[in-house]
Amino acid sequence: MAVPFRRTSKTKKRMRRTHLKKEVGAVTTCPKCGAAIRPHRACTKCGNYKGENVLKIDEEK
């Protein structure tokens, strides 16, 4: 197996890893119930997607 000729410095290693950071996912609000949902997905609270009821959700109060 090949072995590196020189050791990678801290600066070079950190410069390479600058793009490997976590990002916060996008969150939108449901226009019907106002719950926080991820974009392009049906709402888990009311079951609506693009103004249509696509999931049957039983509400227990």
CHARMM-style PDB file with segment names, atoms N, HN, CA, C and O in Angstrom:
ATOM      1  N   MET     1       0.840  -1.176   0.000  1.00  0.00      PROA
ATOM      2  CA  MET     1       0.000   0.000   0.000  1.00  0.00      PROA
ATOM      3  C   MET     1       0.890   1.245   0.000  1.00  0.00      PROA
ATOM      4  O   MET     1       1.956   1.261   0.614  1.00  0.00      PROA
ATOM      5  N   ALA     2       0.440   2.268  -0.687  1.00  0.00      PROA
ATOM      6  HN  ALA     2      -0.427   2.256  -1.186  1.00  0.00      PROA
ATOM      7  CA  ALA     2       1.222   3.493  -0.806  1.00  0.00      PROA
ATOM      8  C   ALA     2       1.181   4.283   0.500  1.00  0.00      PROA
ATOM      9  O   ALA     2       0.182   4.295   1.219  1.00  0.00      PROA
ATOM     10  N   VAL     3       2.308   4.943   0.777  1.00  0.00      PROA
ATOM     11  HN  VAL     3       3.119   4.933   0.193  1.00  0.00      PROA
ATOM     12  CA  VAL     3       2.423   5.764   1.977  1.00  0.00      PROA
ATOM     13  C   VAL     3       2.713   7.194   1.528  1.00  0.00      PROA
ATOM     14  O   VAL     3       3.528   7.393   0.627  1.00  0.00      PROA
ATOM     15  N   PRO     4       2.064   8.198   2.132  1.00  0.00      PROA
ATOM     16  CA  PRO     4       2.331   9.583   1.735  1.00  0.00      PROA
ATOM     17  C   PRO     4       3.786   9.966   1.986  1.00  0.00      PROA
ATOM     18  O   PRO     4       4.378   9.572   2.991  1.00  0.00      PROA
ATOM     19  N   PHE     5       4.349  10.730   1.073  1.00  0.00      PROA
ATOM     20  HN  PHE     5       3.868  11.050   0.256  1.00  0.00      PROA
ATOM     21  CA  PHE     5       5.744  11.149   1.186  1.00  0.00      PROA
ATOM     22  C   PHE     5       5.923  12.148   2.322  1.00  0.00      PROA
ATOM     23  O   PHE     5       6.896  12.083   3.074  1.00  0.00      PROA
ATOM     24  N   ARG     6       4.966  13.077   2.440  1.00  0.00      PROA
ATOM     25  HN  ARG     6       4.176  13.130   1.829  1.00  0.00      PROA
ATOM     26  CA  ARG     6       5.036  14.076   3.492  1.00  0.00      PROA
ATOM     27  C   ARG     6       3.723  14.092   4.278  1.00  0.00      PROA
ATOM     28  O   ARG     6       2.668  13.693   3.786  1.00  0.00      PROA
ATOM     29  N   ARG     7       3.832  14.557   5.488  1.00  0.00      PROA
ATOM     30  HN  ARG     7       4.689  14.881   5.888  1.00  0.00      PROA
ATOM     31  CA  ARG     7       2.655  14.677   6.336  1.00  0.00      PROA
ATOM     32  C   ARG     7       1.818  15.874   5.888  1.00  0.00      PROA
ATOM     33  O   ARG     7       2.367  16.919   5.536  1.00  0.00      PROA
ATOM     34  N   THR     8       0.487  15.725   5.900  1.00  0.00      PROA
ATOM     35  HN  THR     8       0.041  14.876   6.186  1.00  0.00      PROA
ATOM     36  CA  THR     8      -0.403  16.838   5.547  1.00  0.00      PROA
ATOM     37  C   THR     8      -0.469  17.804   6.718  1.00  0.00      PROA
ATOM     38  O   THR     8      -0.756  17.401   7.845  1.00  0.00      PROA
ATOM     39  N   SER     9      -0.204  19.074   6.454  1.00  0.00      PROA
ATOM     40  HN  SER     9       0.030  19.401   5.538  1.00  0.00      PROA
ATOM     41  CA  SER     9      -0.193  20.072   7.518  1.00  0.00      PROA
ATOM     42  C   SER     9      -1.612  20.369   8.008  1.00  0.00      PROA
ATOM     43  O   SER     9      -2.593  20.053   7.335  1.00  0.00      PROA
ATOM     44  N   LYS    10      -1.701  20.975   9.179  1.00  0.00      PROA
ATOM     45  HN  LYS    10      -0.903  21.232   9.726  1.00  0.00      PROA
ATOM     46  CA  LYS    10      -3.012  21.323   9.745  1.00  0.00      PROA
ATOM     47  C   LYS    10      -3.754  22.297   8.842  1.00  0.00      PROA
ATOM     48  O   LYS    10      -4.968  22.184   8.667  1.00  0.00      PROA
ATOM     49  N   THR    11      -3.036  23.243   8.273  1.00  0.00      PROA
ATOM     50  HN  THR    11      -2.050  23.335   8.415  1.00  0.00      PROA
ATOM     51  CA  THR    11      -3.669  24.235   7.409  1.00  0.00      PROA
ATOM     52  C   THR    11      -4.241  23.591   6.157  1.00  0.00      PROA
ATOM     53  O   THR    11      -5.386  23.857   5.789  1.00  0.00      PROA
ATOM     54  N   LYS    12      -3.456  22.746   5.500  1.00  0.00      PROA
ATOM     55  HN  LYS    12      -2.526  22.530   5.798  1.00  0.00      PROA
ATOM     56  CA  LYS    12      -3.938  22.073   4.283  1.00  0.00      PROA
ATOM     57  C   LYS    12      -5.130  21.181   4.587  1.00  0.00      PROA
ATOM     58  O   LYS    12      -6.091  21.144   3.818  1.00  0.00      PROA
ATOM     59  N   LYS    13      -5.076  20.466   5.696  1.00  0.00      PROA
ATOM     60  HN  LYS    13      -4.295  20.496   6.321  1.00  0.00      PROA
ATOM     61  CA  LYS    13      -6.164  19.578   6.083  1.00  0.00      PROA
ATOM     62  C   LYS    13      -7.440  20.376   6.352  1.00  0.00      PROA
ATOM     63  O   LYS    13      -8.523  19.978   5.924  1.00  0.00      PROA
ATOM     64  N   ARG    14      -7.315  21.484   7.049  1.00  0.00      PROA
ATOM     65  HN  ARG    14      -6.435  21.808   7.396  1.00  0.00      PROA
ATOM     66  CA  ARG    14      -8.484  22.309   7.378  1.00  0.00      PROA
ATOM     67  C   ARG    14      -9.039  23.019   6.146  1.00  0.00      PROA
ATOM     68  O   ARG    14     -10.251  23.204   6.033  1.00  0.00      PROA
ATOM     69  N   MET    15      -8.163  23.418   5.225  1.00  0.00      PROA
ATOM     70  HN  MET    15      -7.179  23.268   5.317  1.00  0.00      PROA
ATOM     71  CA  MET    15      -8.637  24.039   3.982  1.00  0.00      PROA
ATOM     72  C   MET    15      -9.447  23.042   3.153  1.00  0.00      PROA
ATOM     73  O   MET    15     -10.445  23.412   2.535  1.00  0.00      PROA
ATOM     74  N   ARG    16      -9.022  21.792   3.143  1.00  0.00      PROA
ATOM     75  HN  ARG    16      -8.211  21.491   3.645  1.00  0.00      PROA
ATOM     76  CA  ARG    16      -9.741  20.764   2.400  1.00  0.00      PROA
ATOM     77  C   ARG    16     -11.095  20.477   3.043  1.00  0.00      PROA
ATOM     78  O   ARG    16     -12.058  20.175   2.338  1.00  0.00      PROA
ATOM     79  N   ARG    17     -11.181  20.564   4.342  1.00  0.00      PROA
ATOM     80  HN  ARG    17     -10.398  20.809   4.915  1.00  0.00      PROA
ATOM     81  CA  ARG    17     -12.408  20.206   5.061  1.00  0.00      PROA
ATOM     82  C   ARG    17     -13.380  21.362   5.257  1.00  0.00      PROA
ATOM     83  O   ARG    17     -14.388  21.191   5.942  1.00  0.00      PROA
ATOM     84  N   THR    18     -13.117  22.523   4.687  1.00  0.00      PROA
ATOM     85  HN  THR    18     -12.298  22.662   4.130  1.00  0.00      PROA
ATOM     86  CA  THR    18     -14.007  23.665   4.901  1.00  0.00      PROA
ATOM     87  C   THR    18     -15.391  23.438   4.316  1.00  0.00      PROA
ATOM     88  O   THR    18     -16.354  24.050   4.778  1.00  0.00      PROA
ATOM     89  N   HSD    19     -15.520  22.572   3.310  1.00  0.00      PROA
ATOM     90  HN  HSD    19     -14.738  22.075   2.935  1.00  0.00      PROA
ATOM     91  CA  HSD    19     -16.810  22.333   2.675  1.00  0.00      PROA
ATOM     92  C   HSD    19     -17.554  21.168   3.311  1.00  0.00      PROA
ATOM     93  O   HSD    19     -18.671  20.865   2.893  1.00  0.00      PROA
ATOM     94  N   LEU    20     -16.977  20.509   4.300  1.00  0.00      PROA
ATOM     95  HN  LEU    20     -16.069  20.755   4.639  1.00  0.00      PROA
ATOM     96  CA  LEU    20     -17.595  19.347   4.923  1.00  0.00      PROA
ATOM     97  C   LEU    20     -18.344  19.724   6.196  1.00  0.00      PROA
ATOM     98  O   LEU    20     -18.179  19.073   7.227  1.00  0.00      PROA
ATOM     99  N   LYS    21     -19.153  20.754   6.133  1.00  0.00      PROA
ATOM    100  HN  LYS    21     -19.287  21.283   5.295  1.00  0.00      PROA
ATOM    101  CA  LYS    21     -19.890  21.181   7.314  1.00  0.00      PROA
ATOM    102  C   LYS    21     -21.373  20.852   7.154  1.00  0.00      PROA
ATOM    103  O   LYS    21     -21.873  20.742   6.035  1.00  0.00      PROA
ATOM    104  N   LYS    22     -22.045  20.701   8.236  1.00  0.00      PROA
ATOM    105  HN  LYS    22     -21.638  20.790   9.145  1.00  0.00      PROA
ATOM    106  CA  LYS    22     -23.464  20.380   8.209  1.00  0.00      PROA
ATOM    107  C   LYS    22     -24.259  21.655   7.969  1.00  0.00      PROA
ATOM    108  O   LYS    22     -23.874  22.744   8.393  1.00  0.00      PROA
ATOM    109  N   GLU    23     -25.382  21.486   7.274  1.00  0.00      PROA
ATOM    110  HN  GLU    23     -25.695  20.601   6.929  1.00  0.00      PROA
ATOM    111  CA  GLU    23     -26.258  22.613   6.992  1.00  0.00      PROA
ATOM    112  C   GLU    23     -27.630  22.356   7.584  1.00  0.00      PROA
ATOM    113  O   GLU    23     -28.058  21.209   7.716  1.00  0.00      PROA
ATOM    114  N   VAL    24     -28.299  23.412   7.933  1.00  0.00      PROA
ATOM    115  HN  VAL    24     -27.951  24.344   7.826  1.00  0.00      PROA
ATOM    116  CA  VAL    24     -29.647  23.312   8.464  1.00  0.00      PROA
ATOM    117  C   VAL    24     -30.605  23.072   7.305  1.00  0.00      PROA
ATOM    118  O   VAL    24     -30.558  23.783   6.301  1.00  0.00      PROA
ATOM    119  N   GLY    25     -31.463  22.083   7.440  1.00  0.00      PROA
ATOM    120  HN  GLY    25     -31.501  21.506   8.255  1.00  0.00      PROA
ATOM    121  CA  GLY    25     -32.425  21.778   6.389  1.00  0.00      PROA
ATOM    122  C   GLY    25     -33.478  22.856   6.256  1.00  0.00      PROA
ATOM    123  O   GLY    25     -33.774  23.578   7.208  1.00  0.00      PROA
ATOM    124  N   ALA    26     -34.045  22.958   5.056  1.00  0.00      PROA
ATOM    125  HN  ALA    26     -33.806  22.372   4.282  1.00  0.00      PROA
ATOM    126  CA  ALA    26     -35.064  23.968   4.798  1.00  0.00      PROA
ATOM    127  C   ALA    26     -36.379  23.570   5.467  1.00  0.00      PROA
ATOM    128  O   ALA    26     -36.753  22.398   5.468  1.00  0.00      PROA
ATOM    129  N   VAL    27     -37.069  24.545   6.031  1.00  0.00      PROA
ATOM    130  HN  VAL    27     -36.765  25.498   6.030  1.00  0.00      PROA
ATOM    131  CA  VAL    27     -38.347  24.314   6.692  1.00  0.00      PROA
ATOM    132  C   VAL    27     -39.325  25.380   6.220  1.00  0.00      PROA
ATOM    133  O   VAL    27     -38.996  26.566   6.186  1.00  0.00      PROA
ATOM    134  N   THR    28     -40.531  24.951   5.856  1.00  0.00      PROA
ATOM    135  HN  THR    28     -40.799  23.988   5.883  1.00  0.00      PROA
ATOM    136  CA  THR    28     -41.591  25.878   5.486  1.00  0.00      PROA
ATOM    137  C   THR    28     -42.774  25.650   6.414  1.00  0.00      PROA
ATOM    138  O   THR    28     -42.760  24.734   7.236  1.00  0.00      PROA
ATOM    139  N   THR    29     -43.792  26.483   6.281  1.00  0.00      PROA
ATOM    140  HN  THR    29     -43.803  27.227   5.613  1.00  0.00      PROA
ATOM    141  CA  THR    29     -44.985  26.323   7.102  1.00  0.00      PROA
ATOM    142  C   THR    29     -46.139  25.842   6.241  1.00  0.00      PROA
ATOM    143  O   THR    29     -46.257  26.216   5.075  1.00  0.00      PROA
ATOM    144  N   CYS    30     -46.978  25.017   6.821  1.00  0.00      PROA
ATOM    145  HN  CYS    30     -46.881  24.713   7.769  1.00  0.00      PROA
ATOM    146  CA  CYS    30     -48.155  24.506   6.128  1.00  0.00      PROA
ATOM    147  C   CYS    30     -49.158  25.648   5.984  1.00  0.00      PROA
ATOM    148  O   CYS    30     -49.465  26.316   6.972  1.00  0.00      PROA
ATOM    149  N   PRO    31     -49.675  25.887   4.779  1.00  0.00      PROA
ATOM    150  CA  PRO    31     -50.615  27.002   4.613  1.00  0.00      PROA
ATOM    151  C   PRO    31     -51.951  26.765   5.306  1.00  0.00      PROA
ATOM    152  O   PRO    31     -52.668  27.724   5.593  1.00  0.00      PROA
ATOM    153  N   LYS    32     -52.300  25.515   5.582  1.00  0.00      PROA
ATOM    154  HN  LYS    32     -51.718  24.737   5.349  1.00  0.00      PROA
ATOM    155  CA  LYS    32     -53.596  25.233   6.209  1.00  0.00      PROA
ATOM    156  C   LYS    32     -53.527  25.286   7.731  1.00  0.00      PROA
ATOM    157  O   LYS    32     -54.319  25.981   8.368  1.00  0.00      PROA
ATOM    158  N   CYS    33     -52.571  24.542   8.318  1.00  0.00      PROA
ATOM    159  HN  CYS    33     -51.929  23.978   7.800  1.00  0.00      PROA
ATOM    160  CA  CYS    33     -52.536  24.463   9.783  1.00  0.00      PROA
ATOM    161  C   CYS    33     -51.383  25.248  10.407  1.00  0.00      PROA
ATOM    162  O   CYS    33     -51.391  25.483  11.615  1.00  0.00      PROA
ATOM    163  N   GLY    34     -50.396  25.656   9.614  1.00  0.00      PROA
ATOM    164  HN  GLY    34     -50.389  25.464   8.632  1.00  0.00      PROA
ATOM    165  CA  GLY    34     -49.288  26.454  10.135  1.00  0.00      PROA
ATOM    166  C   GLY    34     -48.171  25.641  10.760  1.00  0.00      PROA
ATOM    167  O   GLY    34     -47.272  26.212  11.379  1.00  0.00      PROA
ATOM    168  N   ALA    35     -48.201  24.317  10.615  1.00  0.00      PROA
ATOM    169  HN  ALA    35     -48.931  23.854  10.113  1.00  0.00      PROA
ATOM    170  CA  ALA    35     -47.150  23.480  11.190  1.00  0.00      PROA
ATOM    171  C   ALA    35     -45.876  23.588  10.354  1.00  0.00      PROA
ATOM    172  O   ALA    35     -45.931  23.873   9.158  1.00  0.00      PROA
ATOM    173  N   ALA    36     -44.745  23.360  10.984  1.00  0.00      PROA
ATOM    174  HN  ALA    36     -44.700  23.128  11.955  1.00  0.00      PROA
ATOM    175  CA  ALA    36     -43.461  23.395  10.284  1.00  0.00      PROA
ATOM    176  C   ALA    36     -43.267  22.082   9.547  1.00  0.00      PROA
ATOM    177  O   ALA    36     -43.316  21.013  10.155  1.00  0.00      PROA
ATOM    178  N   ILE    37     -43.044  22.159   8.223  1.00  0.00      PROA
ATOM    179  HN  ILE    37     -43.004  23.028   7.730  1.00  0.00      PROA
ATOM    180  CA  ILE    37     -42.847  20.963   7.402  1.00  0.00      PROA
ATOM    181  C   ILE    37     -41.672  21.187   6.467  1.00  0.00      PROA
ATOM    182  O   ILE    37     -41.282  22.326   6.211  1.00  0.00      PROA
ATOM    183  N   ARG    38     -41.109  20.097   5.958  1.00  0.00      PROA
ATOM    184  HN  ARG    38     -41.426  19.172   6.166  1.00  0.00      PROA
ATOM    185  CA  ARG    38     -40.070  20.196   4.947  1.00  0.00      PROA
ATOM    186  C   ARG    38     -40.728  20.440   3.599  1.00  0.00      PROA
ATOM    187  O   ARG    38     -41.838  19.962   3.367  1.00  0.00      PROA
ATOM    188  N   PRO    39     -40.069  21.174   2.698  1.00  0.00      PROA
ATOM    189  CA  PRO    39     -40.688  21.491   1.417  1.00  0.00      PROA
ATOM    190  C   PRO    39     -40.928  20.252   0.553  1.00  0.00      PROA
ATOM    191  O   PRO    39     -40.171  19.284   0.619  1.00  0.00      PROA
ATOM    192  N   HSD    40     -41.975  20.291  -0.246  1.00  0.00      PROA
ATOM    193  HN  HSD    40     -42.591  21.077  -0.299  1.00  0.00      PROA
ATOM    194  CA  HSD    40     -42.364  19.240  -1.185  1.00  0.00      PROA
ATOM    195  C   HSD    40     -42.733  17.935  -0.487  1.00  0.00      PROA
ATOM    196  O   HSD    40     -42.485  16.849  -1.010  1.00  0.00      PROA
ATOM    197  N   ARG    41     -43.323  18.052   0.693  1.00  0.00      PROA
ATOM    198  HN  ARG    41     -43.524  18.935   1.117  1.00  0.00      PROA
ATOM    199  CA  ARG    41     -43.790  16.885   1.431  1.00  0.00      PROA
ATOM    200  C   ARG    41     -45.163  17.177   2.016  1.00  0.00      PROA
ATOM    201  O   ARG    41     -45.506  18.330   2.278  1.00  0.00      PROA
ATOM    202  N   ALA    42     -45.939  16.130   2.218  1.00  0.00      PROA
ATOM    203  HN  ALA    42     -45.660  15.193   2.006  1.00  0.00      PROA
ATOM    204  CA  ALA    42     -47.264  16.301   2.814  1.00  0.00      PROA
ATOM    205  C   ALA    42     -47.110  16.652   4.286  1.00  0.00      PROA
ATOM    206  O   ALA    42     -46.172  16.209   4.950  1.00  0.00      PROA
ATOM    207  N   CYS    43     -48.036  17.449   4.783  1.00  0.00      PROA
ATOM    208  HN  CYS    43     -48.797  17.809   4.244  1.00  0.00      PROA
ATOM    209  CA  CYS    43     -48.025  17.856   6.185  1.00  0.00      PROA
ATOM    210  C   CYS    43     -48.399  16.656   7.048  1.00  0.00      PROA
ATOM    211  O   CYS    43     -49.368  15.954   6.758  1.00  0.00      PROA
ATOM    212  N   THR    44     -47.636  16.426   8.098  1.00  0.00      PROA
ATOM    213  HN  THR    44     -46.849  16.996   8.334  1.00  0.00      PROA
ATOM    214  CA  THR    44     -47.912  15.296   8.978  1.00  0.00      PROA
ATOM    215  C   THR    44     -49.019  15.609   9.979  1.00  0.00      PROA
ATOM    216  O   THR    44     -49.573  14.693  10.586  1.00  0.00      PROA
ATOM    217  N   LYS    45     -49.349  16.875  10.161  1.00  0.00      PROA
ATOM    218  HN  LYS    45     -48.899  17.620   9.668  1.00  0.00      PROA
ATOM    219  CA  LYS    45     -50.392  17.255  11.117  1.00  0.00      PROA
ATOM    220  C   LYS    45     -51.789  17.209  10.498  1.00  0.00      PROA
ATOM    221  O   LYS    45     -52.722  16.674  11.097  1.00  0.00      PROA
ATOM    222  N   CYS    46     -51.931  17.775   9.288  1.00  0.00      PROA
ATOM    223  HN  CYS    46     -51.173  18.210   8.801  1.00  0.00      PROA
ATOM    224  CA  CYS    46     -53.261  17.840   8.670  1.00  0.00      PROA
ATOM    225  C   CYS    46     -53.386  16.972   7.422  1.00  0.00      PROA
ATOM    226  O   CYS    46     -54.504  16.703   6.982  1.00  0.00      PROA
ATOM    227  N   GLY    47     -52.269  16.524   6.837  1.00  0.00      PROA
ATOM    228  HN  GLY    47     -51.361  16.743   7.194  1.00  0.00      PROA
ATOM    229  CA  GLY    47     -52.311  15.630   5.687  1.00  0.00      PROA
ATOM    230  C   GLY    47     -52.496  16.315   4.354  1.00  0.00      PROA
ATOM    231  O   GLY    47     -52.840  15.646   3.379  1.00  0.00      PROA
ATOM    232  N   ASN    48     -52.286  17.614   4.262  1.00  0.00      PROA
ATOM    233  HN  ASN    48     -52.007  18.157   5.054  1.00  0.00      PROA
ATOM    234  CA  ASN    48     -52.467  18.350   3.009  1.00  0.00      PROA
ATOM    235  C   ASN    48     -51.157  18.496   2.262  1.00  0.00      PROA
ATOM    236  O   ASN    48     -50.084  18.600   2.856  1.00  0.00      PROA
ATOM    237  N   TYR    49     -51.274  18.500   0.919  1.00  0.00      PROA
ATOM    238  HN  TYR    49     -52.145  18.415   0.436  1.00  0.00      PROA
ATOM    239  CA  TYR    49     -50.143  18.780   0.045  1.00  0.00      PROA
ATOM    240  C   TYR    49     -50.667  19.535  -1.154  1.00  0.00      PROA
ATOM    241  O   TYR    49     -51.523  19.033  -1.884  1.00  0.00      PROA
ATOM    242  N   LYS    50     -50.162  20.734  -1.364  1.00  0.00      PROA
ATOM    243  HN  LYS    50     -49.467  21.142  -0.772  1.00  0.00      PROA
ATOM    244  CA  LYS    50     -50.578  21.616  -2.462  1.00  0.00      PROA
ATOM    245  C   LYS    50     -52.092  21.842  -2.463  1.00  0.00      PROA
ATOM    246  O   LYS    50     -52.720  21.845  -3.522  1.00  0.00      PROA
ATOM    247  N   GLY    51     -52.666  22.028  -1.293  1.00  0.00      PROA
ATOM    248  HN  GLY    51     -52.155  22.025  -0.434  1.00  0.00      PROA
ATOM    249  CA  GLY    51     -54.094  22.342  -1.190  1.00  0.00      PROA
ATOM    250  C   GLY    51     -55.020  21.145  -1.269  1.00  0.00      PROA
ATOM    251  O   GLY    51     -56.238  21.314  -1.211  1.00  0.00      PROA
ATOM    252  N   GLU    52     -54.485  19.944  -1.400  1.00  0.00      PROA
ATOM    253  HN  GLU    52     -53.496  19.806  -1.448  1.00  0.00      PROA
ATOM    254  CA  GLU    52     -55.322  18.748  -1.469  1.00  0.00      PROA
ATOM    255  C   GLU    52     -55.024  17.841  -0.283  1.00  0.00      PROA
ATOM    256  O   GLU    52     -53.884  17.746   0.171  1.00  0.00      PROA
ATOM    257  N   ASN    53     -56.065  17.176   0.212  1.00  0.00      PROA
ATOM    258  HN  ASN    53     -56.992  17.253  -0.156  1.00  0.00      PROA
ATOM    259  CA  ASN    53     -55.892  16.258   1.316  1.00  0.00      PROA
ATOM    260  C   ASN    53     -55.407  14.922   0.760  1.00  0.00      PROA
ATOM    261  O   ASN    53     -56.167  14.221   0.091  1.00  0.00      PROA
ATOM    262  N   VAL    54     -54.157  14.563   1.026  1.00  0.00      PROA
ATOM    263  HN  VAL    54     -53.540  15.133   1.569  1.00  0.00      PROA
ATOM    264  CA  VAL    54     -53.574  13.349   0.474  1.00  0.00      PROA
ATOM    265  C   VAL    54     -53.361  12.276   1.537  1.00  0.00      PROA
ATOM    266  O   VAL    54     -53.181  11.108   1.193  1.00  0.00      PROA
ATOM    267  N   LEU    55     -53.375  12.640   2.811  1.00  0.00      PROA
ATOM    268  HN  LEU    55     -53.521  13.589   3.090  1.00  0.00      PROA
ATOM    269  CA  LEU    55     -53.211  11.685   3.890  1.00  0.00      PROA
ATOM    270  C   LEU    55     -54.426  11.743   4.807  1.00  0.00      PROA
ATOM    271  O   LEU    55     -54.968  12.814   5.080  1.00  0.00      PROA
ATOM    272  N   LYS    56     -54.835  10.588   5.270  1.00  0.00      PROA
ATOM    273  HN  LYS    56     -54.394   9.718   5.049  1.00  0.00      PROA
ATOM    274  CA  LYS    56     -55.937  10.540   6.226  1.00  0.00      PROA
ATOM    275  C   LYS    56     -55.354  10.533   7.628  1.00  0.00      PROA
ATOM    276  O   LYS    56     -54.740   9.555   8.056  1.00  0.00      PROA
ATOM    277  N   ILE    57     -55.554  11.640   8.338  1.00  0.00      PROA
ATOM    278  HN  ILE    57     -56.053  12.434   7.990  1.00  0.00      PROA
ATOM    279  CA  ILE    57     -55.010  11.818   9.678  1.00  0.00      PROA
ATOM    280  C   ILE    57     -56.169  11.827  10.661  1.00  0.00      PROA
ATOM    281  O   ILE    57     -57.106  12.613  10.518  1.00  0.00      PROA
ATOM    282  N   ASP    58     -56.105  10.939  11.677  1.00  0.00      PROA
ATOM    283  HN  ASP    58     -55.344  10.301  11.793  1.00  0.00      PROA
ATOM    284  CA  ASP    58     -57.109  10.934  12.738  1.00  0.00      PROA
ATOM    285  C   ASP    58     -56.646  11.889  13.831  1.00  0.00      PROA
ATOM    286  O   ASP    58     -55.581  11.705  14.422  1.00  0.00      PROA
ATOM    287  N   GLU    59     -57.448  12.899  14.089  1.00  0.00      PROA
ATOM    288  HN  GLU    59     -58.313  13.048  13.609  1.00  0.00      PROA
ATOM    289  CA  GLU    59     -57.107  13.868  15.131  1.00  0.00      PROA
ATOM    290  C   GLU    59     -57.732  13.435  16.440  1.00  0.00      PROA
ATOM    291  O   GLU    59     -58.951  13.302  16.543  1.00  0.00      PROA
ATOM    292  N   GLU    60     -56.892  13.217  17.441  1.00  0.00      PROA
ATOM    293  HN  GLU    60     -55.901  13.325  17.357  1.00  0.00      PROA
ATOM    294  CA  GLU    60     -57.369  12.868  18.778  1.00  0.00      PROA
ATOM    295  C   GLU    60     -57.192  14.100  19.655  1.00  0.00      PROA
ATOM    296  O   GLU    60     -56.079  14.592  19.842  1.00  0.00      PROA
ATOM    297  N   LYS    61     -58.293  14.583  20.181  1.00  0.00      PROA
ATOM    298  HN  LYS    61     -59.197  14.183  20.029  1.00  0.00      PROA
ATOM    299  CA  LYS    61     -58.244  15.787  21.030  1.00  0.00      PROA
ATOM    300  C   LYS    61     -58.601  15.468  22.448  1.00  0.00      PROA
ATOM    301  OT1 LYS    61     -58.612  16.358  23.297  1.00  0.00      PROA
TER     302      LYS     61
END
